[in-house]
């Protein structure tokens, strides 16, 4: 049995969304983790709650809130319309959904790595005259690399499986916004699509296993180094 062209497009789109979402979220996740790990400011607890909120909310709720925000009548949606930028029901909306839903996993992994850094190393860098940015680039970033790799892998895998928020703000348009989970949903809803749904599930499993394997190999090499 062969995949239809729209099935191939769904697989490729899922990978594309995962890659773009990871690249966009990584610097934001690093900054968020740094604020939570080393920041001393009022409202830190509130910021932490906001970062972790998508973990507790149903993805459909997240998608609906994003729809209200980015829709044509939303606060950001009106601004984007004036700039001629369309987000809703495009693949970019799927990227945004993946970023919001997977962001807590990314921040948490990087934050745990940062909190494991010996404070004396940071104090030594400051005493030697290193500026804050230099300390981040030469001390915090290298010592947080395992957390960054772990968070990126989890985030990318989560992006591949994102369904609830994506179907709300991106829709399920074959060849346009239909990702791998949405294609599986379509086939699973059809009595004649069971075999194709199983094949797409197998592809999803293989992709996820490949990501996890690559993640473990990278971490193993870093341990040996």
Secondary structure, 3 states (H helix, E strand, C coil): CCCCHHHHHHHHHHHHHHHHHHHHHHHHHHHHHHHHHHCCCCCHHHHHHHHHHHHHCCHHHHHHHHHHHHCCCCHHHHHHHHCCCCCCCCHHHHHHHHHHHHHHHHHHHHHHHHHCCCHHHHHHHHHCCCCHHHHHHHHHHHHCHHHHHHHHHHHHHHHHCCCHHHHHHCCCCCCCCCCHHHHHHHHHCCHHHHHHHHHHHHHHHHHHHHHHHHHHHHHHHHHHC
